[in-house]
Amino acid sequence: MASNLFQDSKTGKLVEFIAKHDKEYAMVRDAGGTITYVTLEQLVPYSKEKGRLAKVEAPQIALPAEEPVPNPVVPLEDTRLNLNAATPEMIAKRLPGVGYATAKRIVELRMSLSGERFANLKQLENIPRVNWEQLIEEDLIFIS
């Protein structure tokens, strides 16, 4: 049976695919139980054992009329680092190749943004000397 677990490539969050909502959007549920709509392009298949997988077509799921309360698909404990909540010390300790000075610059950038938080992973590219693509590919960070 195919997993309904995906990673939102824009935010890095793990989400459960619920249903396709027209040609471009999908209804998903995050670990907190919040249901949102995202573009199908943003969803990348995810496996608890292997991490991020290659991009594939979103599954088609027909929900029954009345269903029991499902067990959560998105793991409640996420071992990745949430860059919107991390301190410079946490960033420097948990991310390979990131020193304390760079970690402080990441937090300073976050605090200078609207709402004092990152809206998407692309904003991190303003911090030089960090291989952000590798950190995202190795599934070490996300924003929430």
N, CA, C and O atoms as a GROMACS GRO file, in nm:
protein
  576
    1MET      N    1   0.085  -0.118   0.000
    1MET     CA    2   0.000   0.000   0.000
    1MET      C    3   0.089   0.124   0.000
    1MET      O    4   0.186   0.130   0.077
    2ALA      N    5   0.060   0.220  -0.082
    2ALA     CA    6   0.140   0.342  -0.092
    2ALA      C    7   0.117   0.430   0.031
    2ALA      O    8   0.007   0.436   0.086
    3SER      N    9   0.225   0.496   0.072
    3SER     CA   10   0.215   0.585   0.188
    3SER      C   11   0.147   0.715   0.147
    3SER      O   12   0.160   0.760   0.034
    4ASN      N   13   0.074   0.775   0.241
    4ASN     CA   14   0.010   0.904   0.217
    4ASN      C   15   0.092   1.017   0.278
    4ASN      O   16   0.043   1.129   0.293
    5LEU      N   17   0.218   0.988   0.315
    5LEU     CA   18   0.304   1.086   0.378
    5LEU      C   19   0.386   1.159   0.272
    5LEU      O   20   0.453   1.097   0.188
    6PHE      N   21   0.380   1.293   0.277
    6PHE     CA   22   0.452   1.376   0.181
    6PHE      C   23   0.526   1.485   0.256
    6PHE      O   24   0.498   1.513   0.373
    7GLN      N   25   0.620   1.546   0.187
    7GLN     CA   26   0.688   1.663   0.242
    7GLN      C   27   0.652   1.782   0.154
    7GLN      O   28   0.659   1.775   0.032
    8ASP      N   29   0.612   1.891   0.218
    8ASP     CA   30   0.582   2.015   0.148
    8ASP      C   31   0.717   2.077   0.112
    8ASP      O   32   0.790   2.120   0.202
    9SER      N   33   0.750   2.084  -0.016
    9SER     CA   34   0.882   2.132  -0.057
    9SER      C   35   0.899   2.281  -0.030
    9SER      O   36   1.012   2.330  -0.028
   10LYS      N   37   0.790   2.354  -0.010
   10LYS     CA   38   0.801   2.498   0.018
   10LYS      C   39   0.839   2.522   0.164
   10LYS      O   40   0.923   2.608   0.193
   11THR      N   41   0.780   2.447   0.257
   11THR     CA   42   0.806   2.468   0.399
   11THR      C   43   0.890   2.358   0.462
   11THR      O   44   0.948   2.378   0.568
   12GLY      N   45   0.896   2.241   0.399
   12GLY     CA   46   0.968   2.129   0.457
   12GLY      C   47   0.887   2.048   0.555
   12GLY      O   48   0.937   1.948   0.609
   13LYS      N   49   0.761   2.088   0.581
   13LYS     CA   50   0.676   2.016   0.677
   13LYS      C   51   0.637   1.880   0.620
   13LYS      O   52   0.622   1.863   0.499
   14LEU      N   53   0.621   1.782   0.711
   14LEU     CA   54   0.564   1.654   0.672
   14LEU      C   55   0.413   1.667   0.679
   14LEU      O   56   0.358   1.719   0.777
   15VAL      N   57   0.344   1.619   0.575
   15VAL     CA   58   0.199   1.630   0.569
   15VAL      C   59   0.138   1.498   0.521
   15VAL      O   60   0.203   1.420   0.451
   16GLU      N   61   0.014   1.476   0.558
   16GLU     CA   62  -0.062   1.359   0.514
   16GLU      C   63  -0.152   1.403   0.400
   16GLU      O   64  -0.229   1.498   0.413
   17PHE      N   65  -0.143   1.333   0.287
   17PHE     CA   66  -0.229   1.362   0.172
   17PHE      C   67  -0.369   1.310   0.203
   17PHE      O   68  -0.386   1.194   0.239
   18ILE      N   69  -0.470   1.398   0.189
   18ILE     CA   70  -0.608   1.357   0.217
   18ILE      C   71  -0.683   1.335   0.086
   18ILE      O   72  -0.740   1.229   0.064
   19ALA      N   73  -0.682   1.437  -0.002
   19ALA     CA   74  -0.756   1.425  -0.127
   19ALA      C   75  -0.704   1.527  -0.228
   19ALA      O   76  -0.646   1.629  -0.192
   20LYS      N   77  -0.727   1.496  -0.354
   20LYS     CA   78  -0.696   1.590  -0.461
   20LYS      C   79  -0.814   1.686  -0.474
   20LYS      O   80  -0.930   1.643  -0.475
   21HIS      N   81  -0.784   1.815  -0.483
   21HIS     CA   82  -0.888   1.917  -0.487
   21HIS      C   83  -0.877   1.994  -0.618
   21HIS      O   84  -0.825   2.106  -0.615
   22ASP      N   85  -0.920   1.947  -0.725
   22ASP     CA   86  -0.912   1.996  -0.862
   22ASP      C   87  -0.778   1.957  -0.924
   22ASP      O   88  -0.708   1.872  -0.869
   23LYS      N   89  -0.742   2.018  -1.036
   23LYS     CA   90  -0.624   1.973  -1.110
   23LYS      C   91  -0.491   2.016  -1.047
   23LYS      O   92  -0.389   1.953  -1.072
   24GLU      N   93  -0.491   2.122  -0.966
   24GLU     CA   94  -0.365   2.177  -0.918
   24GLU      C   95  -0.343   2.167  -0.768
   24GLU      O   96  -0.230   2.183  -0.722
   25TYR      N   97  -0.447   2.141  -0.688
   25TYR     CA   98  -0.433   2.150  -0.543
   25TYR      C   99  -0.465   2.017  -0.474
   25TYR      O  100  -0.540   1.934  -0.526
   26ALA      N  101  -0.406   2.002  -0.355
   26ALA     CA  102  -0.431   1.884  -0.272
   26ALA      C  103  -0.468   1.931  -0.132
   26ALA      O  104  -0.417   2.033  -0.084
   27MET      N  105  -0.557   1.855  -0.066
   27MET     CA  106  -0.591   1.881   0.073
   27MET      C  107  -0.495   1.795   0.156
   27MET      O  108  -0.484   1.674   0.134
   28VAL      N  109  -0.424   1.859   0.253
   28VAL     CA  110  -0.327   1.788   0.336
   28VAL      C  111  -0.348   1.823   0.483
   28VAL      O  112  -0.406   1.926   0.516
   29ARG      N  113  -0.298   1.734   0.572
   29ARG     CA  114  -0.307   1.756   0.716
   29ARG      C  115  -0.165   1.748   0.771
   29ARG      O  116  -0.090   1.656   0.739
   30ASP      N  117  -0.127   1.847   0.855
   30ASP     CA  118   0.007   1.846   0.914
   30ASP      C  119   0.004   1.775   1.049
   30ASP      O  120  -0.101   1.726   1.092
   31ALA      N  121   0.119   1.770   1.118
   31ALA     CA  122   0.131   1.698   1.244
   31ALA      C  123   0.040   1.755   1.352
   31ALA      O  124  -0.002   1.683   1.443
   32GLY      N  125   0.008   1.885   1.343
   32GLY     CA  126  -0.080   1.947   1.440
   32GLY      C  127  -0.226   1.925   1.411
   32GLY      O  128  -0.312   1.970   1.487
   33GLY      N  129  -0.258   1.856   1.301
   33GLY     CA  130  -0.396   1.830   1.264
   33GLY      C  131  -0.458   1.938   1.179
   33GLY      O  132  -0.576   1.930   1.144
   34THR      N  133  -0.380   2.042   1.144
   34THR     CA  134  -0.431   2.152   1.063
   34THR      C  135  -0.444   2.106   0.918
   34THR      O  136  -0.350   2.052   0.860
   35ILE      N  137  -0.561   2.129   0.860
   35ILE     CA  138  -0.585   2.093   0.720
   35ILE      C  139  -0.566   2.217   0.635
   35ILE      O  140  -0.624   2.322   0.663
   36THR      N  141  -0.485   2.204   0.530
   36THR     CA  142  -0.460   2.314   0.437
   36THR      C  143  -0.463   2.262   0.295
   36THR      O  144  -0.468   2.141   0.271
   37TYR      N  145  -0.459   2.356   0.202
   37TYR     CA  146  -0.453   2.322   0.060
   37TYR      C  147  -0.319   2.369   0.006
   37TYR      O  148  -0.279   2.483   0.030
   38VAL      N  149  -0.249   2.282  -0.066
   38VAL     CA  150  -0.122   2.316  -0.128
   38VAL      C  151  -0.126   2.271  -0.273
   38VAL      O  152  -0.208   2.188  -0.311
   39THR      N  153  -0.036   2.327  -0.354
   39THR     CA  154  -0.030   2.282  -0.493
   39THR      C  155   0.031   2.143  -0.497
   39THR      O  156   0.114   2.107  -0.413
   40LEU      N  157  -0.011   2.065  -0.594
   40LEU     CA  158   0.043   1.930  -0.609
   40LEU      C  159   0.193   1.935  -0.638
   40LEU      O  160   0.266   1.842  -0.601
   41GLU      N  161   0.240   2.042  -0.702
   41GLU     CA  162   0.381   2.058  -0.733
   41GLU      C  163   0.466   2.065  -0.607
   41GLU      O  164   0.582   2.026  -0.609
   42GLN      N  165   0.411   2.114  -0.496
   42GLN     CA  166   0.484   2.130  -0.371
   42GLN      C  167   0.507   1.997  -0.300
   42GLN      O  168   0.598   1.987  -0.217
   43LEU      N  169   0.426   1.896  -0.329
   43LEU     CA  170   0.432   1.771  -0.254
   43LEU      C  171   0.538   1.676  -0.309
   43LEU      O  172   0.542   1.646  -0.428
   44VAL      N  173   0.624   1.630  -0.218
   44VAL     CA  174   0.728   1.533  -0.252
   44VAL      C  175   0.704   1.410  -0.166
   44VAL      O  176   0.692   1.423  -0.044
   45PRO      N  177   0.697   1.290  -0.225
   45PRO     CA  178   0.673   1.170  -0.146
   45PRO      C  179   0.777   1.155  -0.035
   45PRO      O  180   0.893   1.194  -0.051
   46TYR      N  181   0.735   1.097   0.077
   46TYR     CA  182   0.822   1.085   0.193
   46TYR      C  183   0.804   0.948   0.255
   46TYR      O  184   0.692   0.898   0.266
   47SER      N  185   0.914   0.887   0.296
   47SER     CA  186   0.910   0.758   0.363
   47SER      C  187   0.980   0.773   0.498
   47SER      O  188   1.087   0.833   0.505
   48LYS      N  189   0.921   0.719   0.605
   48LYS     CA  190   0.981   0.729   0.738
   48LYS      C  191   1.120   0.666   0.740
   48LYS      O  192   1.208   0.712   0.812
   49GLU      N  193   1.139   0.560   0.661
   49GLU     CA  194   1.266   0.488   0.659
   49GLU      C  195   1.369   0.557   0.570
   49GLU      O  196   1.487   0.561   0.605
   50LYS      N  197   1.326   0.610   0.456
   50LYS     CA  198   1.420   0.662   0.356
   50LYS      C  199   1.426   0.812   0.348
   50LYS      O  200   1.518   0.866   0.287
   51GLY      N  201   1.330   0.885   0.409
   51GLY     CA  202   1.328   1.030   0.398
   51GLY      C  203   1.260   1.073   0.269
   51GLY      O  204   1.167   1.007   0.223
   52ARG      N  205   1.307   1.182   0.210
   52ARG     CA  206   1.247   1.238   0.090
   52ARG      C  207   1.272   1.144  -0.028
   52ARG      O  208   1.384   1.095  -0.048
   53LEU      N  209   1.168   1.118  -0.106
   53LEU     CA  210   1.177   1.031  -0.223
   53LEU      C  211   1.165   1.115  -0.350
   53LEU      O  212   1.144   1.236  -0.343
   54ALA      N  213   1.178   1.050  -0.464
   54ALA     CA  214   1.164   1.122  -0.591
   54ALA      C  215   1.020   1.169  -0.610
   54ALA      O  216   0.928   1.112  -0.553
   55LYS      N  217   1.002   1.273  -0.690
   55LYS     CA  218   0.869   1.330  -0.718
   55LYS      C  219   0.786   1.229  -0.799
   55LYS      O  220   0.834   1.175  -0.898
   56VAL      N  221   0.662   1.206  -0.755
   56VAL     CA  222   0.570   1.118  -0.828
   56VAL      C  223   0.432   1.183  -0.830
   56VAL      O  224   0.409   1.282  -0.761
   57GLU      N  225   0.342   1.126  -0.907
   57GLU     CA  226   0.202   1.171  -0.913
   57GLU      C  227   0.138   1.158  -0.776
   57GLU      O  228   0.163   1.061  -0.705
   58ALA      N  229   0.057   1.253  -0.738
   58ALA     CA  230  -0.016   1.245  -0.612
   58ALA      C  231  -0.118   1.132  -0.619
   58ALA      O  232  -0.181   1.114  -0.723
   59PRO      N  233  -0.135   1.057  -0.510
   59PRO     CA  234  -0.229   0.945  -0.513
   59PRO      C  235  -0.374   0.991  -0.519
   59PRO      O  236  -0.408   1.101  -0.475
   60GLN      N  237  -0.456   0.906  -0.574
   60GLN     CA  238  -0.600   0.930  -0.579
   60GLN      C  239  -0.664   0.848  -0.467
   60GLN      O  240  -0.656   0.725  -0.468
   61ILE      N  241  -0.726   0.913  -0.373
   61ILE     CA  242  -0.786   0.843  -0.260
   61ILE      C  243  -0.935   0.873  -0.256
   61ILE      O  244  -0.977   0.989  -0.255
   62ALA      N  245  -1.015   0.767  -0.255
   62ALA     CA  246  -1.160   0.784  -0.242
   62ALA      C  247  -1.195   0.760  -0.097
   62ALA      O  248  -1.175   0.650  -0.045
   63LEU      N  249  -1.247   0.862  -0.030
   63LEU     CA  250  -1.282   0.849   0.111
   63LEU      C  251  -1.423   0.790   0.124
   63LEU      O  252  -1.514   0.830   0.051
   64PRO      N  253  -1.440   0.696   0.216
   64PRO     CA  254  -1.574   0.639   0.237
   64PRO      C  255  -1.666   0.744   0.300
   64PRO      O  256  -1.620   0.844   0.357
   65ALA      N  257  -1.797   0.721   0.291
   65ALA     CA  258  -1.895   0.816   0.343
   65ALA      C  259  -1.877   0.836   0.493
   65ALA      O  260  -1.878   0.950   0.540
   66GLU      N  261  -1.861   0.730   0.568
   66GLU     CA  262  -1.841   0.739   0.713
   66GLU      C  263  -1.718   0.657   0.745
   66GLU      O  264  -1.711   0.539   0.710
   67GLU      N  265  -1.621   0.719   0.812
   67GLU     CA  266  -1.498   0.645   0.840
   67GLU      C  267  -1.458   0.662   0.986
   67GLU      O  268  -1.492   0.763   1.048
   68PRO      N  269  -1.385   0.566   1.040
   68PRO     CA  270  -1.339   0.578   1.178
   68PRO      C  271  -1.226   0.682   1.187
   68PRO      O  272  -1.168   0.720   1.086
   69VAL      N  273  -1.198   0.728   1.307
   69VAL     CA  274  -1.089   0.824   1.328
   69VAL      C  275  -0.958   0.754   1.294
   69VAL      O  276  -0.926   0.651   1.352
   70PRO      N  277  -0.881   0.810   1.199
   70PRO     CA  278  -0.758   0.743   1.156
   70PRO      C  279  -0.643   0.765   1.254
   70PRO      O  280  -0.642   0.863   1.329
   71ASN      N  281  -0.548   0.673   1.252
   71ASN     CA  282  -0.425   0.692   1.326
   71ASN      C  283  -0.343   0.797   1.251
   71ASN      O  284  -0.347   0.800   1.128
   72PRO      N  285  -0.270   0.882   1.321
   72PRO     CA  286  -0.192   0.986   1.252
   72PRO      C  287  -0.085   0.924   1.163
   72PRO      O  288  -0.016   0.830   1.202
   73VAL      N  289  -0.072   0.980   1.042
   73VAL     CA  290   0.030   0.934   0.948
   73VAL      C  291   0.158   1.015   0.968
   73VAL      O  292   0.268   0.961   0.958
   74VAL      N  293   0.142   1.145   0.997
   74VAL     CA  294   0.257   1.230   1.019
   74VAL      C  295   0.311   1.203   1.158
   74VAL      O  296   0.236   1.212   1.256
   75PRO      N  297   0.441   1.168   1.171
   75PRO     CA  298   0.494   1.139   1.304
   75PRO      C  299   0.487   1.262   1.393
   75PRO      O  300   0.513   1.374   1.349
   76LEU      N  301   0.450   1.241   1.520
   76LEU     CA  302   0.436   1.352   1.612
   76LEU      C  303   0.570   1.406   1.659
   76LEU      O  304   0.582   1.525   1.690
   77GLU      N  305   0.672   1.319   1.665
   77GLU     CA  306   0.802   1.368   1.703
   77GLU      C  307   0.887   1.381   1.577
   77GLU      O  308   0.914   1.282   1.509
   78ASP      N  309   0.927   1.503   1.547
   78ASP     CA  310   1.004   1.532   1.427
   78ASP      C  311   1.147   1.559   1.471
   78ASP      O  312   1.172   1.650   1.551
   79THR      N  313   1.241   1.483   1.420
   79THR     CA  314   1.381   1.498   1.461
   79THR      C  315   1.452   1.610   1.386
   79THR      O  316   1.566   1.643   1.417
   80ARG      N  317   1.386   1.668   1.287
   80ARG     CA  318   1.448   1.776   1.210
   80ARG      C  319   1.444   1.906   1.289
   80ARG      O  320   1.369   1.918   1.386
   81LEU      N  321   1.524   2.003   1.247
   81LEU     CA  322   1.534   2.131   1.316
   81LEU      C  323   1.440   2.234   1.255
   81LEU      O  324   1.447   2.261   1.135
   82ASN      N  325   1.350   2.290   1.337
   82ASN     CA  326   1.260   2.395   1.291
   82ASN      C  327   1.334   2.528   1.301
   82ASN      O  328   1.360   2.577   1.411
   83LEU      N  329   1.369   2.586   1.187
   83LEU     CA  330   1.448   2.709   1.186
   83LEU      C  331   1.369   2.830   1.235
   83LEU      O  332   1.430   2.934   1.264
   84ASN      N  333   1.238   2.821   1.246
   84ASN     CA  334   1.160   2.933   1.299
   84ASN      C  335   1.156   2.932   1.452
   84ASN      O  336   1.110   3.028   1.513
   85ALA      N  337   1.204   2.825   1.514
   85ALA     CA  338   1.200   2.816   1.660
   85ALA      C  339   1.338   2.793   1.720
   85ALA      O  340   1.353   2.796   1.842
   86ALA      N  341   1.439   2.770   1.637
   86ALA     CA  342   1.572   2.734   1.686
   86ALA      C  343   1.652   2.855   1.734
   86ALA      O  344   1.643   2.964   1.677
   87THR      N  345   1.731   2.832   1.838
   87THR     CA  346   1.824   2.933   1.887
   87THR      C  347   1.956   2.919   1.809
   87THR      O  348   1.978   2.815   1.747
   88PRO      N  349   2.042   3.020   1.812
   88PRO     CA  350   2.172   3.006   1.743
   88PRO      C  351   2.252   2.885   1.792
   88PRO      O  352   2.319   2.818   1.713
   89GLU      N  353   2.244   2.857   1.921
   89GLU     CA  354   2.316   2.743   1.977
   89GLU      C  355   2.266   2.612   1.917
   89GLU      O  356   2.345   2.525   1.880
   90MET      N  357   2.133   2.598   1.908
   90MET     CA  358   2.073   2.476   1.850
   90MET      C  359   2.114   2.461   1.704
   90MET      O  360   2.148   2.350   1.660
   91ILE      N  361   2.111   2.570   1.628
   91ILE     CA  362   2.146   2.565   1.486
   91ILE      C  363   2.292   2.522   1.470
   91ILE      O  364   2.321   2.434   1.389
   92ALA      N  365   2.383   2.583   1.546
   92ALA     CA  366   2.525   2.551   1.534
   92ALA      C  367   2.554   2.407   1.573
   92ALA      O  368   2.641   2.343   1.513
   93LYS      N  369   2.483   2.354   1.673
   93LYS     CA  370   2.507   2.216   1.718
   93LYS      C  371   2.448   2.112   1.622
   93LYS      O  372   2.508   2.006   1.603
   94ARG      N  373   2.334   2.142   1.563
   94ARG     CA  374   2.260   2.040   1.486
   94ARG      C  375   2.288   2.040   1.337
   94ARG      O  376   2.266   1.937   1.272
   95LEU      N  377   2.335   2.152   1.280
   95LEU     CA  378   2.355   2.156   1.135
   95LEU      C  379   2.502   2.147   1.101
   95LEU      O  380   2.580   2.232   1.144
   96PRO      N  381   2.542   2.045   1.025
   96PRO     CA  382   2.682   2.030   0.988
   96PRO      C  383   2.728   2.146   0.900
   96PRO      O  384   2.656   2.189   0.809
   97GLY      N  385   2.847   2.196   0.927
   97GLY     CA  386   2.904   2.304   0.847
   97GLY      C  387   2.854   2.442   0.884
   97GLY      O  388   2.891   2.540   0.818
   98VAL      N  389   2.772   2.455   0.989
   98VAL     CA  390   2.720   2.584   1.032
   98VAL      C  391   2.780   2.616   1.168
   98VAL      O  392   2.754   2.546   1.266
   99GLY      N  393   2.860   2.724   1.174
   99GLY     CA  394   2.920   2.766   1.299
   99GLY      C  395   2.828   2.861   1.374
   99GLY      O  396   2.720   2.896   1.327
  100TYR      N  397   2.873   2.902   1.492
  100TYR     CA  398   2.791   2.987   1.577
  100TYR      C  399   2.766   3.124   1.514
  100TYR      O  400   2.655   3.177   1.523
  101ALA      N  401   2.868   3.182   1.448
  101ALA     CA  402   2.851   3.314   1.385
  101ALA      C  403   2.746   3.308   1.274
  101ALA      O  404   2.662   3.398   1.263
  102THR      N  405   2.751   3.202   1.193
  102THR     CA  406   2.651   3.187   1.086
  102THR      C  407   2.514   3.160   1.146
  102THR      O  408   2.414   3.211   1.094
  103ALA      N  409   2.507   3.083   1.252
  103ALA     CA  410   2.379   3.054   1.319
  103ALA      C  411   2.316   3.184   1.370
  103ALA      O  412   2.194   3.202   1.360
  104LYS      N  413   2.399   3.275   1.425
  104LYS     CA  414   2.346   3.404   1.472
  104LYS      C  415   2.293   3.485   1.354
  104LYS      O  416   2.192   3.554   1.368
  105ARG      N  417   2.359   3.478   1.237
  105ARG     CA  418   2.311   3.550   1.120
  105ARG      C  419   2.177   3.493   1.071
  105ARG      O  420   2.092   3.568   1.024
  106ILE      N  421   2.158   3.363   1.084
  106ILE     CA  422   2.031   3.300   1.045
  106ILE      C  423   1.919   3.354   1.134
  106ILE      O  424   1.812   3.390   1.085
  107VAL      N  425   1.943   3.359   1.265
  107VAL     CA  426   1.842   3.408   1.358
  107VAL      C  427   1.817   3.558   1.336
  107VAL      O  428   1.703   3.603   1.342
  108GLU      N  429   1.923   3.635   1.308
  108GLU     CA  430   1.906   3.778   1.280
  108GLU      C  431   1.821   3.800   1.155
  108GLU      O  432   1.736   3.888   1.151
  109LEU      N  433   1.845   3.718   1.050
  109LEU     CA  434   1.763   3.728   0.928
  109LEU      C  435   1.618   3.695   0.961
  109LEU      O  436   1.527   3.765   0.917
  110ARG      N  437   1.596   3.590   1.038
  110ARG     CA  438   1.460   3.550   1.076
  110ARG      C  439   1.389   3.664   1.150
  110ARG      O  440   1.272   3.692   1.122
  111MET      N  441   1.459   3.728   1.242
  111MET     CA  442   1.397   3.834   1.321
  111MET      C  443   1.370   3.960   1.237
  111MET      O  444   1.284   4.040   1.273
  112SER      N  445   1.442   3.976   1.126
  112SER     CA  446   1.420   4.094   1.042
  112SER      C  447   1.304   4.077   0.943
  112SER      O  448   1.261   4.173   0.880
  113LEU      N  449   1.254   3.954   0.930
  113LEU     CA  450   1.145   3.926   0.836
  113LEU      C  451   1.010   3.962   0.896
  113LEU      O  452   0.994   3.976   1.017
  114SER      N  453   0.912   3.976   0.808
  114SER     CA  454   0.775   4.002   0.850
  114SER      C  455   0.727   3.888   0.939
  114SER      O  456   0.736   3.772   0.901
  115GLY      N  457   0.676   3.923   1.056
  115GLY     CA  458   0.630   3.820   1.150
  115GLY      C  459   0.743   3.750   1.222
  115GLY      O  460   0.719   3.658   1.300
  116GLU      N  461   0.865   3.793   1.199
  116GLU     CA  462   0.985   3.735   1.260
  116GLU      C  463   0.993   3.585   1.239
  116GLU      O  464   1.027   3.510   1.330
  117ARG      N  465   0.961   3.542   1.117
  117ARG     CA  466   0.970   3.400   1.084
  117ARG      C  467   0.989   3.382   0.935
  117ARG      O  468   0.949   3.466   0.855
  118PHE      N  469   1.052   3.270   0.898
  118PHE     CA  470   1.070   3.235   0.758
  118PHE      C  471   0.937   3.186   0.702
  118PHE      O  472   0.866   3.111   0.768
  119ALA      N  473   0.904   3.230   0.581
  119ALA     CA  474   0.781   3.185   0.515
  119ALA      C  475   0.809   3.065   0.426
  119ALA      O  476   0.722   2.981   0.405
  120ASN      N  477   0.932   3.056   0.372
  120ASN     CA  478   0.969   2.942   0.288
  120ASN      C  479   1.120   2.921   0.294
  120ASN      O  480   1.195   3.009   0.336
  121LEU      N  481   1.162   2.804   0.250
  121LEU     CA  482   1.303   2.767   0.259
  121LEU      C  483   1.392   2.850   0.167
  121LEU      O  484   1.513   2.860   0.192
  122LYS      N  485   1.336   2.908   0.063
  122LYS     CA  486   1.416   2.990  -0.031
  122LYS      C  487   1.477   3.112   0.037
  122LYS      O  488   1.582   3.159  -0.006
  123GLN      N  489   1.414   3.164   0.142
  123GLN     CA  490   1.465   3.282   0.211
  123GLN      C  491   1.601   3.256   0.276
  123GLN      O  492   1.676   3.349   0.302
  124LEU      N  493   1.632   3.130   0.301
  124LEU     CA  494   1.759   3.095   0.364
  124LEU      C  495   1.878   3.118   0.271
  124LEU      O  496   1.992   3.126   0.317
  125GLU      N  497   1.853   3.127   0.141
  125GLU     CA  498   1.962   3.146   0.046
  125GLU      C  499   2.031   3.281   0.063
  125GLU      O  500   2.136   3.303   0.004
  126ASN      N  501   1.974   3.372   0.144
  126ASN     CA  502   2.038   3.500   0.172
  126ASN      C  503   2.156   3.484   0.268
  126ASN      O  504   2.234   3.578   0.285
  127ILE      N  505   2.171   3.368   0.329
  127ILE     CA  506   2.284   3.340   0.418
  127ILE      C  507   2.388   3.263   0.336
  127ILE      O  508   2.362   3.150   0.296
  128PRO      N  509   2.506   3.322   0.310
  128PRO     CA  510   2.608   3.255   0.229
  128PRO      C  511   2.685   3.149   0.309
  128PRO      O  512   2.670   3.138   0.430
  129ARG      N  513   2.765   3.071   0.239
  129ARG     CA  514   2.857   2.971   0.294
  129ARG      C  515   2.786   2.854   0.363
  129ARG      O  516   2.848   2.782   0.441
  130VAL      N  517   2.658   2.836   0.336
  130VAL     CA  518   2.586   2.721   0.389
  130VAL      C  519   2.526   2.647   0.270
  130VAL      O  520   2.463   2.708   0.184
  131ASN      N  521   2.546   2.517   0.266
  131ASN     CA  522   2.492   2.436   0.157
  131ASN      C  523   2.347   2.400   0.191
  131ASN      O  524   2.318   2.291   0.240
  132TRP      N  525   2.257   2.495   0.163
  132TRP     CA  526   2.115   2.478   0.199
  132TRP      C  527   2.054   2.361   0.123
  132TRP      O  528   1.972   2.287   0.178
  133GLU      N  529   2.091   2.345  -0.004
  133GLU     CA  530   2.033   2.234  -0.083
  133GLU      C  531   2.065   2.099  -0.017
  133GLU      O  532   1.979   2.011  -0.012
  134GLN      N  533   2.188   2.085   0.033
  134GLN     CA  534   2.226   1.960   0.098
  134GLN      C  535   2.148   1.940   0.228
  134GLN      O  536   2.102   1.829   0.256
  135LEU      N  537   2.133   2.046   0.308
  135LEU     CA  538   2.059   2.034   0.434
  135LEU      C  539   1.913   1.996   0.409
  135LEU      O  540   1.854   1.919   0.485
  136ILE      N  541   1.854   2.052   0.302
  136ILE     CA  542   1.716   2.019   0.268
  136ILE      C  543   1.707   1.877   0.215
  136ILE      O  544   1.617   1.802   0.251
  137GLU      N  545   1.803   1.841   0.128
  137GLU     CA  546   1.804   1.706   0.068
  137GLU      C  547   1.824   1.599   0.175
  137GLU      O  548   1.762   1.493   0.168
  138GLU      N  549   1.910   1.627   0.275
  138GLU     CA  550   1.934   1.531   0.384
  138GLU      C  551   1.823   1.538   0.489
  138GLU      O  552   1.826   1.464   0.588
  139ASP      N  553   1.724   1.625   0.467
  139ASP     CA  554   1.606   1.632   0.553
  139ASP      C  555   1.641   1.667   0.697
  139ASP      O  556   1.592   1.603   0.791
  140LEU      N  557   1.727   1.770   0.715
  140LEU     CA  558   1.769   1.811   0.848
  140LEU      C  559   1.693   1.932   0.901
  140LEU      O  560   1.693   1.958   1.021
  141ILE      N  561   1.626   2.008   0.809
  141ILE     CA  562   1.560   2.131   0.851
  141ILE      C  563   1.419   2.142   0.795
  141ILE      O  564   1.384   2.076   0.697
  142PHE      N  565   1.338   2.227   0.858
  142PHE     CA  566   1.208   2.264   0.805
  142PHE      C  567   1.168   2.394   0.872
  142PHE      O  568   1.233   2.437   0.967
  143ILE      N  569   1.061   2.457   0.823
  143ILE     CA  570   1.007   2.576   0.887
  143ILE      C  571   0.860   2.553   0.916
  143ILE      O  572   0.789   2.490   0.838
  144SER      N  573   0.815   2.605   1.029
  144SER     CA  574   0.677   2.582   1.068
  144SER      C  575   0.622   2.707   1.132
  144SER      O  576   0.506   2.710   1.172
   0.00000   0.00000   0.00000
